[in-house]
Amino acid sequence: MPTSPAIPDDDPALPAELEILASLLRRRLQVIADNTSRAAAPEAHLQRLQQVGTDIFAAHEQLRGRISGRLEHFLKGCSYDKALALIEAGVDACRR
């Protein structure tokens, strides 16, 4: 996949930033799957879900213009499972 001249293939921060984003996406899945927490303290559960959503949004903002159109599309549309799968496929799949 060709990259933009403004975003070199060796962007040293991209892999680490994508791993942070992937970690947040995994955390979101953990929060969603935590049925015990949801039943015991629904408001706290919702707060955790909102916080991870805010963190995902912030991580996405840091990556705008540096990631592939496909990953951008998934994040913009909140298709977080697809975004995570693409990140897990490798950094090259996520480069702009």
N, C-alpha and C positions, 0 to 999 in steps of 0.2 A: 504494500500500500504506500503510495507516495506521501511524503510529508511536506508541510509548508516550509519554505526557506526560513521563515521567521522562527520556526520551532525545529531545532536540529534533532536528528535521530538520537543524539547522545544527551538529550535533556536530562541532566543528572537528578533532578528532583522528581521527575514524573513517576518512576517506579515507586518511590517511597510515598508520594502523595496518593497514588492509586491504591497502595496497600492500606493506607489510612481510610480511604473511602470504602474499600472492600470490608475492612474491619467494622466500620459503622453500619454497612449494609447487613453484615452478619449479626451484629448486635440487634438491629431492628427485627430480624427474624427470631432471635432469641426472646425478645420482649413479647412479640406477637404470640409465640408458642407457649409462653408462661401462663398457663390457664390457672394455676394455683394462685399466683399473684393477682391475676385479674379478678378471681372470685373473692379473695380475701380483702383486697384493697383496690377497688376499681379506679378510684381517683388517682392514687399513687401510680398505678399501672399506666393510666392514660398520660400522666405527667412524664413518665419514663419514655413512652412512645413519642410524645411531642418533643422531648429533648433530643432524642436520637434523630428525629425528623429535621429539627433545626440544625443539628450537627452535620447531617447529610447535605442539607442545602448549602451550608457554609463551605463544606469541602468541595461541592460542585462549583460554587462561585470561584474558588481558587483555581479550578482547573479549566474554566471557560476559555475557549480559544486555543487550548493546547491539547484537546482530546478529539477523537474521531467524531464525525457527524453522527454515527450510529450510537456511540456511548452518550453523546450529548442528547440525542433524541430520547433514549431510554430514561435518562435522568430528568430531563424536562417533563416527560410524561409520567413520571413516578413509576416507571416500569422497573422497579428496583431489583427484582429477581433476574430479569434479563441483563441489567447493568452488571450485577454481580457475576453472572455467568460469563459475560464478555471480559470483565477484568480478570477472572480466573483463567480465561483462555490465553492470557499473556499480554504483556505491555504493548507489543507491536500491534495487536488488534485494537488497541485503544488510542494509538497515536493519531494525531491529526494528519 
